[in-house]
Amino acid sequence: MLIPIRNVIGVLFVHALLYSYLNIAVADTLSAAKSDPKVMGWMQGFPPKNEKLITQPDSNYFSFPKLRWSVCHLREFLPTKEISRGLNAPIPLNYVSPVEFANLRQSIDALAFTPMQSNQLITWEQSLYENYTDGMLIIHKNEVVYERYFGCLQEDGKHAAMSMTKSITGLLAEILIANNQLDDKALVKSIIPEIGASAFADATVRQVMDMTTGVKYSENYADPNADIWKYSAAASPLPKPADYVGPNGYWEYLQHVKPDGKHGDAFHYKTINSDMLGWIVSRVAGKSISQLTSEVLWQPMGAEQSAYQTIDGKGVPFAGGGITAGLRDLGRIGLLMLNKGKLHGMQLFSPEVVKTIQKGGSRKKFGDGFPTLDGATYKSQWWVLHNAHHAFAARGVHGQTIYVDPTANMVIVRFASYPKAQNGYIDPTSLPAYNAVAKYLMAHR
């Protein structure tokens, strides 16, 4: 039975995750081809037919297959802040020649590999459809060698980044640390006195960044009293019901978080850490996360499009999952990480930022809760795989990723709208696919 979420639409990952925890087998859902928004006819016509409308506040716009349209249209459902690219002209990405681009497209699409726990070969192109890909960009040796768009996404469109937003927030925090503006050993309460008696008060900034805080926060969607629902109600940008008595906004909620365990003991993936970090970064920088992202990243990296970020009822950007952006601009973020802060011949931030992230965190603290990421760790809101190529990644539900492979000198950016939220369903195909294309490019370019 679905829990009504009409009044809790302020948190994107609620919609992204709720329908994904219903234990509906993906095999029973429409294929990528059949669920394509153009095939489904969502919001087509002037006006669209009633049965093809995806509107607010129906609260089901992130249910599959509607989510395959909604991931490109979040600004039509939720209020946002702009992450401005500024007024200067974009700095174009480098592309291989048209002939090489066409040849590489054909060769990469035909690449065959074996998914995890399988003995059946599939091709790269098959994997794109199996994973409900909306956009795919591959950059090798600082040149775009592969680019495709599917579903709701077009070349000039934008797509929800989901929890890849966390990695942007973590990157900003590391930049502030490298600039001696933020001390990662400082206690949260020394920066945010208003945090009061919250469990976050005695955590260090580093523990918040690496999600090793001991804070109580349940995301059990089957429990109507779980913390996720209280957080969602607080964050909703819509007017609160007359009988509402809870906190108003992300930050007010964080002031009431209770302890659960000891800070620093173990990794627990809880989105409230990202919003706590967003508050810390905003306070130290004296700017909203959206404005800081614009000034530190989007404008100096020559972004092609402005991005946007959802906000709560008080105008606070969602630091844990609210960004929507263009595929190529996230490719620019990937290049900055690959090249240790350097892009277009300019050093945008200290190389130490990326070096710190690449080192990863404690494998012991990471535990075994992510079977497809065996041996991985989490550092500064980035997933560090510790594989043979020393890859690390930004990841978001339903298949979003910025995958950085330093050994192959490669960046992959994928947007997707997979029916289920957890990337554990997609990794068995995606991770071997990324490894296969890395090996191919290293051998042939």
Secondary structure, DSSP 8 states (H G I E B T S, - for coil): -----TT-TT-HHHHHHHGGGS---GGGS--TTTT-HHHHTTT-BTTB-GGG---TTSS-TTSTTTHHHHTT-GGGTS-EEEE---SS------B--HHHHHHHHHHHHH-EE--TT----EEHHHHHHHTTEEEEEEEETTEEEEEEE-TT--TT--EE-TTHHHHHHHHHHHHHHHTTS--TTSBHHHH-GGGTTSTTTTSBHHHHHTT---B-----TT-TTSHHHHHHHHH-SS---TT--S--SHHHHHTT--B-S-TTS-----THHHHHHHHHHHHHHTS-HHHHHIIIIITTTT-SS-EEEEB-TTS-B-TTT-EEE-HHHHHHHHHHHHTTTEETTEE-S-HHHHHHHHH---HHHHTTS-GGGTT-EEETTEEE---TT--EEEEEGGGEEEEEETTTTEEEEEEE--SSS-GGGTHHHHHHHHHHHHHHHHHH-
